[in-house]
Amino acid sequence: MECRRKISLNLDELNKAEIEELDAAIDKYKNVDTKTLSELSHDSAWYEAWDKNHNAVMTSLNIAKAGDASNEFLEYLRNRN
């Protein structure tokens, strides 16, 4: 499978390190099938939002949980509202 961009890019908005990271990610994943990419890029926060409404917003709390945030940070997020 060949990876091609669909739109023109304004690379002036990105610094050299960001462009290098994007190039590395493209090189790493350019031959990975979409099912595997989806499994790699969707965590429990995404699945919970999807199961809820198929278009729900991921909450900060669920994103933090999926990222193994500390209990203190999770408590901070719970008490923020």
Secondary structure, 3 states (H helix, E strand, C coil): CCCCCCCCCCHHHCCHHHHHHHHHHHHHHCCCCHHHHHHHHCCHHHHHHHHHHCCCCCCHHHHHHHCCCCHHHHHHHHHCC
